[in-house]
Amino acid sequence: MQLSVIFIYILIEERGFEKVGEPHVKHLEGELWEIRFQATPSSY
């Protein structure tokens, strides 16, 4: 999960929210964006 969060963060830094788009980020309203990532179940 940490790698997916870092990967999305790097994409946003390099390209901006508008160009990253869904499924990673979703525009809600105004300057408000939702950052999405999929967590995988941990195996114990």
MOPAC internal coordinates of N, CA, C and O (Angstrom, degrees):
PM7 1SCF
backbone

  N    0.0000 0     0.00 0     0.00 0    0    0    0
  C    1.4424 1     0.00 0     0.00 0    1    0    0
  C    1.5127 1   110.58 1     0.00 0    2    1    0
  O    1.2310 1   119.45 1   142.17 1    3    2    1
  N    1.3259 1   118.66 1   -37.83 1    3    2    1
  C    1.4583 1   120.70 1  -179.31 1    5    3    2
  C    1.5249 1   111.22 1   -59.95 1    6    5    3
  O    1.2310 1   120.29 1   139.77 1    7    6    5
  N    1.3208 1   117.05 1   -40.23 1    7    6    5
  C    1.4618 1   119.42 1  -179.60 1    9    7    6
  C    1.5150 1   111.67 1   -65.54 1   10    9    7
  O    1.2310 1   119.66 1   141.94 1   11   10    9
  N    1.3308 1   118.25 1   -38.06 1   11   10    9
  C    1.4554 1   119.52 1   179.68 1   13   11   10
  C    1.5294 1   111.00 1   -66.84 1   14   13   11
  O    1.2310 1   120.05 1   142.12 1   15   14   13
  N    1.3282 1   117.51 1   -37.88 1   15   14   13
  C    1.4674 1   120.82 1   177.91 1   17   15   14
  C    1.5221 1   110.04 1   -65.80 1   18   17   15
  O    1.2310 1   120.15 1   136.12 1   19   18   17
  N    1.3120 1   117.32 1   -43.88 1   19   18   17
  C    1.4665 1   121.71 1   178.44 1   21   19   18
  C    1.5215 1   110.36 1   -64.36 1   22   21   19
  O    1.2310 1   120.19 1   138.03 1   23   22   21
  N    1.3228 1   117.25 1   -41.97 1   23   22   21
  C    1.4649 1   121.71 1   179.42 1   25   23   22
  C    1.5296 1   110.89 1   -60.53 1   26   25   23
  O    1.2310 1   120.25 1   133.38 1   27   26   25
  N    1.3245 1   117.12 1   -46.62 1   27   26   25
  C    1.4678 1   120.95 1   179.38 1   29   27   26
  C    1.5257 1   110.21 1   -64.31 1   30   29   27
  O    1.2310 1   120.19 1   138.67 1   31   30   29
  N    1.3248 1   117.25 1   -41.33 1   31   30   29
  C    1.4630 1   121.28 1   178.80 1   33   31   30
  C    1.5299 1   110.77 1   -60.03 1   34   33   31
  O    1.2310 1   120.43 1   135.88 1   35   34   33
  N    1.3219 1   116.79 1   -44.12 1   35   34   33
  C    1.4709 1   120.61 1   179.59 1   37   35   34
  C    1.5196 1   110.57 1   -64.52 1   38   37   35
  O    1.2310 1   120.03 1   137.65 1   39   38   37
  N    1.3281 1   117.55 1   -42.35 1   39   38   37
  C    1.4651 1   120.40 1   176.97 1   41   39   38
  C    1.5271 1   111.16 1   -58.24 1   42   41   39
  O    1.2310 1   120.46 1   135.41 1   43   42   41
  N    1.3262 1   116.72 1   -44.59 1   43   42   41
  C    1.4628 1   120.63 1  -179.50 1   45   43   42
  C    1.5242 1   110.25 1   -64.46 1   46   45   43
  O    1.2310 1   120.08 1   136.67 1   47   46   45
  N    1.3287 1   117.46 1   -43.33 1   47   46   45
  C    1.4659 1   121.23 1   179.17 1   49   47   46
  C    1.5268 1   111.40 1   -61.00 1   50   49   47
  O    1.2310 1   120.14 1   136.79 1   51   50   49
  N    1.3207 1   117.35 1   -43.21 1   51   50   49
  C    1.4658 1   121.41 1  -175.95 1   53   51   50
  C    1.5228 1   113.12 1   -78.00 1   54   53   51
  O    1.2310 1   119.92 1   141.63 1   55   54   53
  N    1.3242 1   117.77 1   -38.37 1   55   54   53
  C    1.4639 1   120.73 1  -170.72 1   57   55   54
  C    1.5145 1   115.13 1  -113.91 1   58   57   55
  O    1.2310 1   120.08 1   156.33 1   59   58   57
  N    1.3229 1   117.46 1   -23.67 1   59   58   57
  C    1.4582 1   121.30 1  -176.49 1   61   59   58
  C    1.5199 1   111.43 1    92.01 1   62   61   59
  O    1.2310 1   120.87 1   -21.40 1   63   62   61
  N    1.3215 1   115.95 1   158.60 1   63   62   61
  C    1.4590 1   121.24 1  -177.08 1   65   63   62
  C    1.5225 1   112.50 1   -58.44 1   66   65   63
  O    1.2310 1   120.74 1   136.31 1   67   66   65
  N    1.3328 1   116.18 1   -43.69 1   67   66   65
  C    1.4605 1   120.27 1  -174.89 1   69   67   66
  C    1.5210 1   112.46 1   -59.56 1   70   69   67
  O    1.2310 1   120.28 1   140.58 1   71   70   69
  N    1.3245 1   117.07 1   -39.42 1   71   70   69
  C    1.4615 1   120.35 1  -175.92 1   73   71   70
  C    1.5245 1   113.45 1   -85.22 1   74   73   71
  O    1.2310 1   120.18 1   158.64 1   75   74   73
  N    1.3329 1   117.25 1   -21.36 1   75   74   73
  C    1.4621 1   119.41 1   177.89 1   77   75   74
  C    1.5265 1   109.20 1   -73.06 1   78   77   75
  O    1.2310 1   120.39 1   128.37 1   79   78   77
  N    1.3145 1   116.87 1   -51.63 1   79   78   77
  C    1.4583 1   121.96 1   174.39 1   81   79   78
  C    1.5178 1   115.47 1    63.05 1   82   81   79
  O    1.2310 1   122.15 1     7.22 1   83   82   81
  N    1.3406 1   113.48 1  -172.78 1   83   82   81
  C    1.4589 1   120.31 1  -179.10 1   85   83   82
  C    1.5137 1   109.85 1   -73.18 1   86   85   83
  O    1.2310 1   118.58 1   -31.17 1   87   86   85
  N    1.2883 1   120.30 1   148.83 1   87   86   85
  C    1.4538 1   129.38 1    11.29 1   89   87   86
  C    1.5260 1   113.36 1   -89.43 1   90   89   87
  O    1.2310 1   119.43 1  -177.64 1   91   90   89
  N    1.3353 1   118.69 1     2.36 1   91   90   89
  C    1.4685 1   120.91 1  -174.50 1   93   91   90
  C    1.5256 1   113.13 1   -81.96 1   94   93   91
  O    1.2310 1   119.72 1   138.72 1   95   94   93
  N    1.3001 1   118.14 1   -41.28 1   95   94   93
  C    1.4611 1   121.53 1   177.67 1   97   95   94
  C    1.5199 1   109.22 1  -134.75 1   98   97   95
  O    1.2310 1   120.94 1   -28.79 1   99   98   97
  N    1.3203 1   115.80 1   151.21 1   99   98   97
  C    1.4606 1   121.18 1   179.03 1  101   99   98
  C    1.5210 1   108.68 1  -134.09 1  102  101   99
  O    1.2310 1   120.83 1   -48.63 1  103  102  101
  N    1.3272 1   116.03 1   131.37 1  103  102  101
  C    1.4592 1   121.15 1   177.73 1  105  103  102
  C    1.5157 1   108.52 1   -77.72 1  106  105  103
  O    1.2310 1   120.52 1   -51.21 1  107  106  105
  N    1.3366 1   116.61 1   128.79 1  107  106  105
  C    1.4580 1   120.79 1   179.93 1  109  107  106
  C    1.5216 1   110.73 1   -98.73 1  110  109  107
  O    1.2310 1   120.15 1   119.21 1  111  110  109
  N    1.3402 1   117.32 1   -60.79 1  111  110  109
  C    1.4620 1   121.42 1   175.64 1  113  111  110
  C    1.5213 1   108.92 1  -170.60 1  114  113  111
  O    1.2310 1   120.56 1   -32.24 1  115  114  113
  N    1.3162 1   116.53 1   147.76 1  115  114  113
  C    1.4666 1   120.83 1   179.31 1  117  115  114
  C    1.5188 1   111.56 1    54.74 1  118  117  115
  O    1.2310 1   120.69 1    57.85 1  119  118  117
  N    1.3216 1   116.28 1  -122.15 1  119  118  117
  C    1.4684 1   121.22 1   179.14 1  121  119  118
  C    1.5289 1   111.88 1   -99.04 1  122  121  119
  O    1.2310 1   120.12 1  -165.45 1  123  122  121
  N    1.3063 1   117.38 1    14.55 1  123  122  121
  C    1.4590 1   122.12 1  -176.35 1  125  123  122
  C    1.5293 1   110.89 1   -95.67 1  126  125  123
  O    1.2310 1   121.00 1   -57.65 1  127  126  125
  N    1.3311 1   115.69 1   122.35 1  127  126  125
  C    1.4586 1   122.96 1   179.35 1  129  127  126
  C    1.5221 1   109.06 1  -125.14 1  130  129  127
  O    1.2310 1   121.08 1   -31.17 1  131  130  129
  N    1.3106 1   115.54 1   148.83 1  131  130  129
  C    1.4602 1   121.36 1   176.13 1  133  131  130
  C    1.5232 1   107.75 1  -107.66 1  134  133  131
  O    1.2310 1   120.74 1   -52.59 1  135  134  133
  N    1.3240 1   116.20 1   127.41 1  135  134  133
  C    1.4643 1   120.83 1   177.69 1  137  135  134
  C    1.5209 1   107.03 1   -97.46 1  138  137  135
  O    1.2310 1   120.92 1   -52.82 1  139  138  137
  N    1.3466 1   115.84 1   127.18 1  139  138  137
  C    1.4551 1   120.87 1  -176.11 1  141  139  138
  C    1.5181 1   110.39 1  -117.51 1  142  141  139
  O    1.2310 1   121.25 1   -39.49 1  143  142  141
  N    1.3086 1   115.21 1   140.51 1  143  142  141
  C    1.4550 1   119.89 1   170.98 1  145  143  142
  C    1.5069 1   108.05 1  -148.25 1  146  145  143
  O    1.2310 1   121.12 1   -25.98 1  147  146  145
  N    1.3086 1   115.45 1   154.02 1  147  146  145
  C    1.4495 1   120.68 1  -176.90 1  149  147  146
  C    1.5198 1   109.11 1  -103.13 1  150  149  147
  O    1.2310 1   121.27 1   -58.74 1  151  150  149
  N    1.3061 1   115.18 1   121.26 1  151  150  149
  C    1.4597 1   120.70 1   178.23 1  153  151  150
  C    1.5268 1   108.89 1   -87.09 1  154  153  151
  O    1.2310 1   120.97 1   -43.85 1  155  154  153
  N    1.3068 1   115.75 1   136.15 1  155  154  153
  C    1.4493 1   119.38 1   176.27 1  157  155  154
  C    1.5180 1   109.00 1   -98.56 1  158  157  155
  O    1.2310 1   120.04 1   -35.43 1  159  158  157
  N    1.3114 1   117.53 1   144.57 1  159  158  157
  C    1.4658 1   119.67 1   179.97 1  161  159  158
  C    1.5215 1   111.09 1   -63.45 1  162  161  159
  O    1.2310 1   120.60 1   -41.45 1  163  162  161
  N    1.3143 1   116.45 1   138.55 1  163  162  161
  C    1.4610 1   121.16 1   178.46 1  165  163  162
  C    1.5193 1   108.79 1   -80.13 1  166  165  163
  O    1.2310 1   121.40 1   -36.83 1  167  166  165
  N    1.3036 1   114.92 1   143.17 1  167  166  165
  C    1.4603 1   118.53 1   175.35 1  169  167  166
  C    1.5241 1   108.19 1  -100.36 1  170  169  167
  O    1.2310 1   120.61 1   -53.93 1  171  170  169
  N    1.2961 1   116.43 1   126.07 1  171  170  169
  C    1.4606 1   121.71 1  -178.25 1  173  171  170
  C    1.4846 1   111.47 1  -104.30 1  174  173  171
  O    1.2310 1   120.10 1   180.00 1  175  174  173

